[in-house]
Amino acid sequence: MSETSQVVTRIAPSPTGDMHIGTARTALFSWLYARGRGGKFLLRIEDTDRARSTPEATQGILDGMHWLGLDYDGDVVSQFERADRHAEVAREMLAAGKAYKCFATQEEIEAFREQARANKESTLYRSPWRDADPATHPDAPYVIRVKAPREGATVVKDQVQGDVTFRNDQLDDMILLRSDGTPTYMLAVVVDDHDMGVTHVIRGDDHLANAARQMTIYEAMGWPLPVYAHIPLIFGPDGKKMSKRHGATGVAEYQAMGYPAAGMRNYLARLGWSHGDDEFFSDAQAMEWFDLSGINKAPARFDTKKLENICGQHMAVMADDEIMSEIDGYLAAAGEPALEDGQKSRLKATLTYVKGASKTYPQLIEKSRFALVSRPFDMDEKAQKQVNSVSNGILEELTPHLQSASWEHDALEEAVGCVMAAREIGFGKVAAPLRSALAGRAVTPSVLDMMLVLGRDETLARLADFKAACEDK
């Protein structure tokens, strides 16, 4: 790649299940690298496995990318739809003597491997058809295999792993085109990356050995190699590859649990990459700072507490409109009913007071519950304990002060202060019954903040309901 070439990265997930959090991180790294350099970030769906690929999984990938805010350039590329182009390259290699027809049957190959295992020899298949005279070719089904180098070594120059050497006598003549004419994944990946102009291949280090094998195709076709960066996998807290036993592994699950997307991006960026001691940063900073040299060689460990901490910091500084939009997406993802217009306006009014103390949307909604419920509402067990004559007396004394107060924080604080002075009690003695009356909960945001959100009429109506509950007891 020349110094003036535009950076082009890609993410190429297979639509055979939920979009894994590891795939999301790879997409994020590729997105940051391209966006930070004015390059392009492309999306390819590797849907050649027709038996396992599903439209639902493809849609899940698109939804996951959208939720994470990872925009891509151009149209989504379907690998399956490019099968004719892949086959064309295989035949071009065949014509150039860089590949060959192999007529070996599955039974012959398995017999060879059984014999090799019995002799404690390598099971790497060496086809007798590699250098056979075409005149000896039978009229029978065949696959097309690449002519991999047999001597020397192949060196993968990796931006994360360093130079990784593979002995060529350990590389197989991999199949490019199956006997039914369909291309293999290994061929399709290389052809697609070349045709899409991909300059940097950022992917999991489980593909490192594939790079050595795929390089034989690049070299056979005379195509420039991309820059490789094979990143370590994500482990769970126990140091083992992240799986269902560690909890959620799919992107959709994290949206359904109510994590803000900005926090998720920030956390995933730090999961295996670092920029000094910076933990909390914006997308703009991440794009400016991200570089392949900052990726760690060791696997990163997923830590839910760190994720929540980062998400809390992001939620505190997020714009209210962004939070409201993400709450709509969270409720849909979680299978919860959508908010009504009135609830939305009241919820938005609470954000100033609750977003700084919330790490997820369920937490934020719970803290805002007082603004979302309609009268009459049930009280929890602790709030019920405030339903007594003493509490009723305190709130009855407070009511006329609220009726005449201007509806501002200082004026409401002064109204509460008048009752405290008259009764010679602390703030908590007024706040406890007031919480029960306004929210039906013993743990709530500030009572003054709740009154500001609810407004005078709703506040007084809830105090009246509380008075009636006390008198009925």
C-alpha positions in Angstrom: 0.0 0.0 0.0 1.4 3.4 -1.0 1.5 6.3 1.4 -1.1 8.2 -0.6 -3.6 5.3 -0.9 -6.9 5.6 0.9 -7.4 3.3 3.8 -10.2 0.8 3.2 -11.2 -1.6 6.0 -14.1 -4.1 6.2 -16.1 -6.2 8.6 -17.2 -9.6 7.1 -19.4 -11.5 9.6 -21.2 -14.7 8.8 -25.0 -14.6 9.2 -25.2 -17.9 11.0 -26.3 -16.7 14.5 -26.3 -13.7 16.8 -23.7 -11.0 16.1 -21.0 -11.8 18.7 -19.5 -9.1 20.9 -16.1 -10.0 19.5 -17.4 -9.3 15.9 -18.7 -6.0 17.2 -15.2 -5.1 18.6 -13.5 -6.1 15.3 -16.0 -3.9 13.4 -15.3 -1.0 15.9 -11.6 -1.3 15.4 -12.0 -1.4 11.6 -14.4 1.6 11.7 -12.1 3.7 14.0 -9.1 3.0 11.9 -10.8 4.0 8.6 -12.7 6.9 10.0 -9.7 8.4 11.7 -7.8 8.4 8.4 -10.5 9.7 6.1 -10.9 6.2 4.7 -13.7 3.8 3.9 -15.3 1.2 6.1 -17.2 -1.6 4.2 -19.6 -4.3 5.2 -19.6 -7.7 3.6 -22.0 -10.5 4.6 -20.1 -13.9 4.2 -23.2 -15.9 3.4 -21.7 -18.7 1.4 -22.8 -21.3 3.9 -26.3 -21.6 2.6 -27.3 -24.3 5.1 -26.6 -22.1 8.1 -27.0 -18.5 6.8 -30.4 -17.0 7.6 -32.1 -13.7 6.7 -32.8 -13.2 10.4 -29.1 -13.4 11.3 -28.3 -11.0 8.4 -30.8 -8.5 9.8 -29.4 -9.0 13.2 -26.0 -7.9 11.9 -27.4 -4.8 10.3 -29.4 -4.0 13.5 -26.3 -4.5 15.6 -24.2 -2.2 13.4 -27.0 0.4 13.5 -27.3 0.3 17.3 -23.5 0.6 17.8 -23.5 3.6 15.5 -21.0 2.0 13.1 -21.9 3.5 9.7 -20.4 1.9 6.6 -19.8 3.1 3.1 -21.6 1.9 0.0 -24.0 -1.1 -0.2 -23.7 -4.3 1.8 -21.8 -6.9 -0.2 -23.2 -10.4 -0.3 -20.4 -13.0 -0.8 -22.8 -15.6 -2.1 -23.9 -13.3 -4.9 -20.3 -13.0 -6.1 -19.8 -16.8 -6.6 -19.3 -16.4 -10.3 -16.5 -14.0 -9.8 -14.8 -16.3 -7.3 -15.0 -19.2 -9.8 -13.6 -17.0 -12.5 -10.5 -16.3 -10.4 -10.0 -20.0 -9.7 -10.1 -20.8 -13.4 -7.7 -17.9 -14.2 -5.3 -19.5 -11.7 -5.8 -22.9 -13.3 -5.0 -21.5 -16.7 -1.9 -19.8 -15.4 -0.6 -23.0 -13.9 -1.0 -21.6 -10.3 -3.7 -24.2 -9.6 -4.6 -27.7 -10.7 -7.4 -30.1 -11.1 -7.5 -32.8 -8.5 -9.6 -35.9 -9.1 -9.0 -37.6 -5.8 -12.2 -38.8 -4.1 -13.1 -38.3 -0.5 -12.5 -42.0 0.1 -9.0 -41.8 -1.3 -8.1 -38.8 0.8 -9.5 -40.4 4.0 -7.6 -43.6 3.2 -4.4 -41.6 2.8 -5.0 -39.9 6.2 -5.8 -43.2 8.0 -2.5 -44.7 6.6 -0.6 -41.5 7.7 -2.0 -41.7 11.2 -1.1 -45.4 11.4 2.4 -44.6 10.3 2.5 -41.6 12.7 3.2 -39.3 9.7 1.7 -36.0 8.7 -1.9 -36.1 7.5 -1.4 -33.1 5.3 -2.8 -34.4 2.0 -0.4 -34.3 -1.0 -2.4 -34.8 -4.2 -0.9 -37.0 -6.9 -2.6 -34.8 -9.5 -0.5 -31.6 -8.7 1.9 -32.2 -11.5 0.0 -34.8 -13.6 0.0 -34.5 -17.3 -3.5 -33.2 -18.4 -3.5 -36.0 -21.0 -3.9 -38.4 -18.1 -6.9 -36.6 -16.6 -10.0 -38.8 -16.4 -13.5 -37.8 -17.3 -14.6 -37.5 -13.7 -15.5 -34.8 -11.1 -12.6 -32.7 -9.8 -11.8 -29.9 -7.5 -9.4 -27.0 -8.2 -6.6 -26.8 -5.7 -4.0 -24.0 -5.4 -0.4 -24.9 -5.9 1.0 -23.8 -2.5 4.8 -23.4 -2.2 6.5 -26.5 -0.9 9.8 -25.1 0.2 10.9 -22.2 2.3 8.6 -20.2 4.5 5.7 -17.8 4.4 5.9 -14.8 6.7 2.8 -13.0 7.7 3.8 -9.4 8.6 1.2 -8.6 11.2 0.7 -5.2 12.8 -0.3 -6.8 16.2 1.4 -10.2 16.3 4.7 -9.1 14.6 6.3 -11.3 11.9 4.8 -14.8 12.1 6.5 -17.5 10.1 4.8 -20.6 8.7 6.9 -23.4 7.1 5.6 -24.0 3.5 5.9 -27.7 3.9 3.1 -27.4 6.4 0.8 -25.5 4.0 -1.7 -27.6 2.0 -2.9 -27.2 -1.5 -6.2 -25.9 -0.4 -9.3 -26.3 -2.5 -10.4 -23.2 -4.3 -13.4 -24.6 -6.3 -15.4 -27.6 -5.2 -16.4 -30.4 -7.6 -19.9 -28.8 -7.9 -18.3 -25.6 -9.1 -18.9 -23.6 -5.9 -16.0 -21.5 -4.4 -14.6 -22.1 -1.0 -14.6 -19.5 1.8 -10.8 -19.2 1.6 -10.9 -18.2 -2.1 -14.0 -16.0 -1.7 -12.5 -13.9 1.1 -9.3 -13.1 -0.9 -11.2 -12.2 -4.1 -13.7 -10.1 -2.3 -11.1 -8.2 -0.3 -9.1 -7.5 -3.4 -12.1 -6.5 -5.5 -13.4 -4.2 -2.7 -10.0 -2.5 -2.5 -9.5 -3.5 1.2 -6.1 -2.2 2.3 -6.2 -3.3 6.0 -7.6 -6.6 7.2 -8.4 -6.4 10.9 -9.8 -9.6 12.3 -9.5 -12.2 15.1 -6.2 -14.0 15.6 -8.0 -17.2 15.0 -7.6 -16.3 11.4 -3.8 -15.9 11.6 -3.0 -19.3 10.0 -5.6 -18.5 7.3 -3.6 -15.5 6.3 -0.6 -17.6 5.4 -2.8 -19.8 3.2 -4.6 -16.9 1.7 -1.4 -15.2 0.8 -0.7 -18.0 -1.8 -3.8 -16.7 -3.7 -2.6 -13.1 -3.6 0.8 -14.0 -4.8 -0.5 -16.4 -7.6 -2.8 -13.5 -8.9 -0.1 -10.9 -8.5 -2.3 -8.9 -6.2 -0.9 -6.6 -3.5 -1.2 -8.0 0.0 -3.3 -6.1 2.5 -1.9 -5.0 5.8 -2.8 -7.6 8.4 -3.8 -7.0 12.0 -4.9 -10.1 13.9 -6.4 -9.1 17.2 -6.6 -11.4 20.3 -10.0 -12.9 21.2 -12.1 -11.7 24.1 -12.0 -13.8 27.2 -14.4 -14.0 30.1 -13.4 -13.1 33.6 -12.1 -16.6 34.1 -9.6 -16.3 31.3 -11.4 -18.6 28.9 -12.8 -17.7 25.5 -16.0 -15.7 26.1 -19.1 -17.9 25.7 -22.7 -18.2 27.0 -21.4 -19.4 30.4 -20.1 -15.9 31.0 -23.4 -14.3 30.3 -24.5 -12.3 27.3 -22.3 -12.7 24.2 -24.5 -11.2 21.4 -24.7 -7.5 20.6 -28.5 -7.6 20.6 -28.5 -8.8 24.2 -26.5 -5.8 25.4 -29.0 -3.4 23.7 -31.8 -5.3 25.3 -30.1 -4.9 28.7 -30.1 -1.2 28.2 -26.5 -0.2 27.8 -26.0 3.2 26.0 -24.3 2.7 22.6 -21.6 5.4 23.2 -20.6 3.6 26.4 -20.5 0.3 24.6 -18.2 1.8 21.9 -15.9 3.3 24.5 -15.7 0.0 26.5 -15.1 -2.2 23.4 -12.4 0.2 22.2 -10.6 -0.2 25.5 -11.0 -4.0 25.4 -7.6 -4.9 24.0 -6.5 -1.4 22.9 -5.1 1.4 25.0 -4.1 5.0 24.6 -2.0 5.8 27.7 -4.2 5.7 30.8 -7.3 7.1 29.1 -10.4 5.2 30.0 -13.3 7.5 29.2 -13.3 9.2 25.8 -15.5 10.4 22.9 -15.8 8.9 19.4 -13.8 11.8 18.0 -11.0 11.2 20.5 -11.1 7.4 19.7 -10.8 8.1 16.0 -7.9 10.5 16.5 -6.0 8.2 18.8 -6.8 4.7 17.5 -3.8 2.9 15.9 -3.0 -0.7 15.3 0.2 -0.3 17.4 -2.0 0.3 20.5 -3.6 -3.2 20.3 -2.4 -5.6 22.9 -1.2 -9.1 22.0 -2.8 -10.7 25.0 -6.5 -11.5 25.1 -8.7 -9.0 26.8 -11.0 -9.9 29.6 -14.6 -8.8 29.5 -15.6 -7.0 32.8 -19.2 -6.1 33.2 -18.5 -3.7 36.1 -16.1 -1.7 34.0 -18.6 -1.6 31.2 -21.3 -0.2 33.5 -18.9 2.4 34.9 -18.0 3.6 31.4 -21.7 3.6 30.4 -22.6 5.7 33.5 -20.0 8.3 32.6 -21.3 8.5 29.0 -25.0 8.7 30.1 -24.1 11.6 32.4 -22.9 13.7 29.4 -25.3 12.5 26.7 -27.7 14.9 25.1 -31.3 14.3 26.3 -32.6 13.8 22.7 -30.0 11.0 22.2 -31.0 9.3 25.4 -34.7 9.5 24.5 -34.0 8.0 21.0 -32.0 5.1 22.6 -34.7 4.4 25.1 -37.1 3.8 22.3 -34.6 1.3 20.8 -34.0 -0.3 24.2 -37.7 -0.9 24.9 -38.2 -2.4 21.5 -35.1 -4.7 21.9 -36.2 -5.7 25.4 -39.8 -6.5 24.3 -41.2 -3.8 26.5 -44.2 -1.6 25.6 -43.3 1.8 24.0 -43.8 4.9 26.1 -46.9 7.1 25.4 -46.3 10.7 24.3 -47.2 12.1 27.8 -44.8 9.6 29.4 -42.0 10.6 27.0 -42.4 14.3 27.8 -42.3 13.6 31.5 -39.4 11.3 31.2 -37.4 13.8 29.3 -38.1 16.3 32.0 -36.5 14.0 34.6 -33.3 13.4 32.7 -31.5 16.4 34.1 -32.0 14.9 37.6 -31.5 11.2 37.0 -29.1 10.6 34.1 -26.0 11.4 36.2 -26.8 8.5 38.6 -27.7 5.9 36.1 -25.6 3.4 34.2 -28.2 1.6 32.1 -31.6 2.6 30.7 -33.5 0.2 33.1 -31.9 2.0 36.0 -32.8 5.4 34.5 -36.4 4.4 33.9 -36.7 3.0 37.4 -35.4 6.3 38.9 -37.9 8.2 36.6 -40.7 5.9 37.6 -42.4 8.6 39.6 -42.9 10.6 36.4 -44.2 7.7 34.4 -46.9 6.3 36.7 -50.4 7.5 36.7 -52.5 8.2 39.8 -53.5 6.3 41.8 -50.4 4.2 42.1 -49.3 1.4 44.5 -46.7 2.0 47.1 -43.9 -0.4 47.9 -43.5 -1.9 51.3 -41.1 0.7 52.7 -43.2 3.6 51.4 -46.3 2.1 53.0 -44.7 2.5 56.4 -45.0 6.3 56.0 -48.8 6.0 55.7 -49.6 7.2 59.2 -51.0 10.2 61.1 -47.6 11.7 61.8 -46.6 11.7 58.1 -50.1 13.0 57.2 -49.8 15.9 59.6 -46.4 16.9 58.1 -47.7 16.9 54.6 -50.9 18.6 55.5 -48.8 21.4 57.0 -46.6 21.5 53.9 -49.5 21.7 51.4 -50.5 25.4 51.9 -46.9 26.4 51.5 -46.7 24.6 48.2 -50.0 26.1 47.0 -48.6 29.6 47.3 -44.9 29.0 46.4 -43.5 29.9 43.1 -42.5 26.6 41.4 -38.8 27.0 41.6 -36.1 25.0 43.5 -35.3 27.7 46.0 -39.0 28.4 46.7 -39.8 24.7 47.2 -36.8 24.3 49.5 -38.0 27.3 51.5 -41.5 25.7 51.8 -40.1 22.5 53.1 -37.9 24.6 55.4 -40.9 26.3 56.9 -42.3 23.0 58.0 -39.0 21.8 59.4 -38.6 25.0 61.5 -42.2 24.9 62.7 -41.9 21.2 63.8 -38.2 21.4 64.7 -37.4 18.4 62.6 -34.7 17.5 60.1 -35.1 17.4 56.3 -35.4 13.7 56.3 -38.5 13.7 58.4 -40.3 15.7 55.7 -38.6 14.0 52.7 -39.6 10.5 53.8 -43.4 10.9 53.6 -43.0 13.2 50.6 -41.2 10.4 48.7 -44.0 8.0 49.5 -46.6 10.5 48.4 -44.9 11.6 45.2 -43.4 8.2 44.0 -44.7 5.4 46.1 -41.1 4.4 46.7 -38.7 4.9 49.6 -35.8 5.4 47.3 -36.2 8.2 44.7 -34.5 11.2 43.2 -34.5 14.4 45.3 -38.0 15.3 46.5 -37.5 18.9 45.3 -36.5 17.6 41.8 -39.5 15.4 41.7 -41.8 18.3 42.5 -40.2 20.4 39.8 -40.8 17.6 37.2 -44.4 16.9 38.3 -45.5 20.5 38.5 -47.8 22.1 41.1 -51.1 20.5 40.2 -49.8 16.9 40.0 -47.8 17.3 43.2 -50.8 18.6 45.1 -53.0 15.8 43.7 -50.5 13.2 44.9 -50.4 14.7 48.3 -54.2 14.6 48.4 -54.1 10.9 47.5 -51.6 10.3 50.3 -53.9 12.1 52.8 -56.8 9.9 51.7 -54.7 6.8 52.2 -53.8 7.9 55.7 -57.4 8.6 56.6 -58.5 5.3 55.3 -56.0 3.4 57.3 
